[in-house]
Structures are given as C-alpha cells and as structure tokens.
Amino acid sequence: MLTVIGEGLVDVVQRPTGIEAHVGGSPLNVAVGLARLGHPVQFIGRYGRDAYGDSVAAHLRSSSVMVPRGPDSLPTSVATALIDDDGAATYTFDLAWELPGLVDRLPFVLQGTTLLHTGSIATMLAPGAAEVLAAVEHAHPSATISFDPNCRPSIVADAGYAGRQAEKFVSLADIVKASDEDLEWLYPGEDILDSARRWLALGGSEGPAMVVVTRGAANAWGITAAGEAEAVTPAVDVADTVGAGDSFMAALLSGVVDLGLDGAQNRKELRAMSAETLAQLLSHAAAAAAVTVSRAGANPPTRAELNHALVPDTERQP
C-alpha cells in the first residue's frame, strides 16, 4: 500500500479564454498519478461538505484512490490559478489545513504502508504540518518516505521558516524532489544543485538516498551516493504547467516501486542505486510530466499513456 498525505483542493483556473475548475493540490495529484500508474494508494487529506468537496471525492474515486477520511465541517480549500499566454500558472489560495484526530489513528491508517509521500502546503502550514510530521515519523521505521516541498510563497512568505520546515522532512526522507524555483526561493544566491547536494547529506544514514531537481523545460537532474544524472525533458506543445511536477513525482515513485525498492527494509538497496538507474527513473518521470503539460489541468497519465510516451517515435506503428 502506498500512502499520500497532504492537501486536496480545487484549482479555479483563469485562462485568457475563460474560467475552469479542476480538482488539485500537489499531494492529491501525486496520489492520483500513482493510482493511474496502477498502484494501490490511499490519500489522507481533508475536504468539506460542499460542492467543491463533492468534486474532490468524486475525482479520487474515479482514479481508484482510497480515502480513509471523510469530509469535515470546514470549507474545501481553493487555489485560484491565473494562466498566462505561455501556459505558466500563478496561484492564490483560500485554505483550511488541519487533520484533527489523525495522530491517534496513525497505527491503523498507516498499517501496511510501504511508501509514504507528502509535501507542499501540508508540510508548511499550521496546524496540519505538525500532524503530517508526526505521520512521517511514525511511518519512517517501516516505509520509504518521499517529500516534495513544492513551495508556495504566497501562503508561507517566510523563506527562512520554509527552509527550516523543509529540512525537517528532507532529513527523514529517502526520496526528495524539488523544482529549481523551490531551491532558488529557499536558498537565495546559492547554486540550486549545490543546495540539492547539501540536502543529500541531511539526516546522515537516515537521510535521502536521492535528491532530484526539475528545471522546467531544461533537463531534470538528480544525485545519489553513486553519482549524478540527467534526463532530457521531452519537447511538447504546452497547454499549461499545472500538475507537471506532481506527475513527475508520481512517476518517479512508481519507478522506485516497480524496482521493488519501497519499504524501509530496502533502504540499503535504494541508497546503492547507480547513476545509470537514476537516469532511467528521471527519463520515466520526465515523460509523465510531458504528457501532463500537453493537456489542460493536473491530468497525470495512465500507465498505458506513459508507456506510449516512452516509445521513440521511430518505433511506433504508423
């Protein structure tokens, strides 16, 4: 069982051509991405008893994501995304983030979890961030931990606080992914790859096995103890960039699971991953992100769509 914990929300997307609403939230998108790639996954988050909450629940069900927590009395969180003429998104948020009672239920809801992913607003915004950290600490002895800071300066404006908070999770994570924009904001003036290299050393023997950096249309990059690797980002016509990083994260984790490296018992093997294997994982993840940016909204690929995207054009049947 894979578990994703974090925010689910509704993206109200304002384009030059009009307004649309899509279910989103970085962790929720990762959960959907993993489920579409064929993995059993549960999503631990929150949504309200309102029309937006109904759409969140329906979206999760339609992708076969299990939801152990029902709606609560708070409004469903909303992110308003303004899409410019180049397809890039700028966000504003109306959020409620807390998970009351979760800590007491962790032994039950995390039973059988071999990989736990979290990140973004859920790991930064009180009071829920403390509950998420408790979940990570509970899962760490038995599960692979993954983390994506997916920073939102419009919500958490203090980069110093955000950096300290991110490093708490990095030091407990086995797999870390960040964008170049995340690292530039968290560590201004520092080379982004040097920041990633420093993250690899956090936590010592309990810290990351790999740190990966996405760089928009430029090549994705990653580092393990065995070395560094890059993967070419496929060239596609961009509809928008909503959910691209989340699709990358889901496919990266899917690749790790496909290799049989999820679960704390496989930490040694995960840490021994070669740069060549990392490069293959990065290519796999970059292809998933390319599918997502080619269509509107946070719409990660199915395994069949990803497999198709990974086949070179010269090998496809006419």
Sequence and secondary structure as in RCSB ss.txt:
>XXXX:A:sequence
MLTVIGEGLVDVVQRPTGIEAHVGGSPLNVAVGLARLGHPVQFIGRYGRDAYGDSVAAHLRSSSVMVPRGPDSLP
TSVATALIDDDGAATYTFDLAWELPGLVDRLPFVLQGTTLLHTGSIATMLAPGAAEVLAAVEHAHPSATISFDPN
CRPSIVADAGYAGRQAEKFVSLADIVKASDEDLEWLYPGEDILDSARRWLALGGSEGPAMVVVTRGAANAWGITA
AGEAEAVTPAVDVADTVGAGDSFMAALLSGVVDLGLDGAQNRKELRAMSAETLAQLLSHAAAAAAVTVSRAGANP
PTRAELNHALVPDTERQP
>XXXX:A:secstr
 EEEES  EEEEEEETTEEEEEEE HHHHHHHHHHHTT  EEEE   BSSHHHHHHHHHHHHTT B SS  BSS 
  EEEEEE TTS EEEEEE     TTHHHHHHHHTTT SEEEEEGGGGTSTTHHHHHHHHHHHHTTTSEEEEE  
  TTT   HHHHHHHHHHHHTT SEEEEEHHHHHHHSTTS HHHHHHHHHHTTGGGS SEEEEEETTEEEEEEET
TEEEEE       S  TTHHHHHHHHHHHHHHHTT  SGGGHHHHHT  HHHHHHHHHHHHHHHHHHHTSSSS  
  HHHHHHHHS GGGS  
